[in-house]
Amino acid sequence: MEKTLDLKYTYTEKKDTRSGFGDGFLELGRSNPNVVGLCADLIGSLKMGAFQNEFPERFFQTGIAEANMMGIAAGMTIGGKIPFTGTFANFSTGRVYDQIRQSIAYSGKNVKICASHAGLTLGEDGATHQILEDVGMMKMLPHMTVINPCDYNQTKAATIAIADYEGPVYLRFGRPKWPIFTDPAQKFEIGKAWKMIEGTDVTIFATGHLVWEAVLAEAALREEGISAEVINIHTIKPLDQEAILDSVAKTGCAVSAEEHQLNGGLGDSVAQTLARNNPAPMEYVGVNDSFGESGTPTELLEKYGLNAANIVAAAKKVLARK
Amino acid sequence: MQKKTIEELESICSQVRRDCLRMVHAVQSGHPGASLGCTEFFVGLYFDQMNHDPSFNMNALNEDVFFLSNGHISPVFYSVLSRSGYFPVDEMNTFRKINSRLQGHPATHEHLPGIRIASGSLGQGLSVAIGVAQAKKLNEDDKTVYILMGDGEQEEGQIWEAAMYAAHWKVDNLIATIDLNRQQIDGPTKEVMDLIDLRAKYESFGWTVIDTHAGNDMKSVLEGLEKAKALSRKGKPVLNLLHTEMGYGVDFMVGTHKWHGIAPSDEQLADALGQLPETLGDY
């Protein structure tokens, strides 16, 4: 699809968002002596090796023991450290939910939970590792910040930004090589949605890898004479309600797009905002009450209805409901 | 500050036990059994062993610091904190009531001085204390981190993740204590889930282990804590197996799991208080 479209954003390189995390984390190591790293036997997968090599005294291998890792991180904040934990998204959330709830969230500890291999695009490892419920679990915790950046550059910028924010953060990123289409010099503002493309007929609220699919969908819709606005919701919590309401006041309808269950995801948060303030027709692109399976990222996005073509279809469906 | 005598510390224990019972009785809710069993340990730590600052700084830089993992014994923690000057003793009147800083289980959310982590869901405190101890090392702070856990709590898997980690990382500025009262909610630990030999378990995990056989005798408690401290900073985390009796100090509460989580009636309270002299003035 992307080869024939007139895209508002283009790319010359693909890279995994986890590498954006790893490179941002290394920069933080150099700029902030209080930043410490913890990893549960996935240093290579999380791209934390460069930090470990340069700052071995500030890096702690925890072994395959994620519950303990969360507690150690909570403890290190008492003493002024800023711990970044690294493991897969599945083991960063569901496996350790009670540890995060009591020792980090309820205790108000300044821990940065950094989670790779989120969603279907983890690919061949299959459903045991493809967590699609993590955003829901994390956003339900009071005062937890939830961030899901869209590409290498945005993930790197987000990683650096969260060290300056005092409080628990869940940072979600992924495994596949993905187009780099945002500015390497961007400033990342937590909680501030980014209007990437202006439009008038329908708003697409996208997060994570699906922001790129939304960029593709916008161009496809434009070819058919439909003007779509694309808003990158990199911070799912706190949600930029003003940006959502301003956009829907103009377009009158919305589509959400995320690599997550429909229950509990970004779409739920957007719908709650609209229902309370400006009820408007809305459609959802996400996983519909299902586990994933093995396959390539592209195959999985297609099979589970999460690619640009699905966003285009959802936009047309919601326009018909206006 | 001049060191308190054993008799002075024992007299504080009597008041702390009164506080625990009166708090639990007032709201007919809370956990008196192990609060009474751990009274000597808490008083020994806060009034003798620890170099700590009741003006309270969350980061605990350059002071000894204590964490309670078995958060349900909050009455004894609150009593000792307030009697040490962390917050007014009157505030014990608010224990477990609406709008209180003295939550059923200790919490940081209401900013009660002396509490640095929420606890209650068991098995988490050891990990937290290890993290604090490692932060102290990073900060070149030579003070000690103390942590108390329950013996039933040893059934939680996270404890053993933490035990492995502490030995691997040579967290030797940490003194963990287990309240070995051999009781848990559903009965004796031997029947509910046999712990078999905690000393052997921890030693095989790479810890230095000592026993404090008379955990309700102030002199023994202090000797145990001093021995633990002398064994710290030698490359291994230290475990103090504190043999206590649940409900110690009140004849009808001692040695049974029955008083784990129930409150005394008016008559039972009067009977119990009759056995515990008021030494510092009731709150």
Boltz contact constraints between the chains, C-beta under 6 A:
constraints:
  - contact:
      token1: [A, 65]
      token2: [B, 161]
      max_distance: 6.0
  - contact:
      token1: [A, 67]
      token2: [B, 158]
      max_distance: 6.0
  - contact:
      token1: [A, 68]
      token2: [B, 127]
      max_distance: 6.0
  - contact:
      token1: [A, 68]
      token2: [B, 158]
      max_distance: 6.0
  - contact:
      token1: [A, 68]
      token2: [B, 161]
      max_distance: 6.0
  - contact:
      token1: [A, 68]
      token2: [B, 162]
      max_distance: 6.0
  - contact:
      token1: [A, 68]
      token2: [B, 165]
      max_distance: 6.0
  - contact:
      token1: [A, 71]
      token2: [B, 124]
      max_distance: 6.0
  - contact:
      token1: [A, 71]
      token2: [B, 127]
      max_distance: 6.0
  - contact:
      token1: [A, 71]
      token2: [B, 128]
      max_distance: 6.0
  - contact:
      token1: [A, 72]
      token2: [B, 127]
      max_distance: 6.0
  - contact:
      token1: [A, 72]
      token2: [B, 130]
      max_distance: 6.0
  - contact:
      token1: [A, 72]
      token2: [B, 131]
      max_distance: 6.0
  - contact:
      token1: [A, 74]
      token2: [B, 128]
      max_distance: 6.0
  - contact:
      token1: [A, 75]
      token2: [B, 128]
      max_distance: 6.0
  - contact:
      token1: [A, 75]
      token2: [B, 131]
      max_distance: 6.0
  - contact:
      token1: [A, 75]
      token2: [B, 132]
      max_distance: 6.0
  - contact:
      token1: [A, 76]
      token2: [B, 131]
      max_distance: 6.0
  - contact:
      token1: [A, 76]
      token2: [B, 135]
      max_distance: 6.0
  - contact:
      token1: [A, 78]
      token2: [B, 116]
      max_distance: 6.0
  - contact:
      token1: [A, 78]
      token2: [B, 132]
      max_distance: 6.0
  - contact:
      token1: [A, 79]
      token2: [B, 59]
      max_distance: 6.0
  - contact:
      token1: [A, 79]
      token2: [B, 135]
      max_distance: 6.0
  - contact:
      token1: [A, 79]
      token2: [B, 139]
      max_distance: 6.0
  - contact:
      token1: [A, 80]
      token2: [B, 59]
      max_distance: 6.0
  - contact:
      token1: [A, 81]
      token2: [B, 135]
      max_distance: 6.0
  - contact:
      token1: [A, 98]
      token2: [B, 121]
      max_distance: 6.0
  - contact:
      token1: [A, 99]
      token2: [B, 124]
      max_distance: 6.0
  - contact:
      token1: [A, 102]
      token2: [B, 118]
      max_distance: 6.0
  - contact:
      token1: [A, 102]
      token2: [B, 121]
      max_distance: 6.0
  - contact:
      token1: [A, 103]
      token2: [B, 124]
      max_distance: 6.0
  - contact:
      token1: [A, 103]
      token2: [B, 128]
      max_distance: 6.0
  - contact:
      token1: [A, 106]
      token2: [B, 118]
      max_distance: 6.0
  - contact:
      token1: [A, 107]
      token2: [B, 108]
      max_distance: 6.0
  - contact:
      token1: [A, 107]
      token2: [B, 117]
      max_distance: 6.0
  - contact:
      token1: [A, 107]
      token2: [B, 118]
      max_distance: 6.0
  - contact:
      token1: [A, 108]
      token2: [B, 108]
      max_distance: 6.0
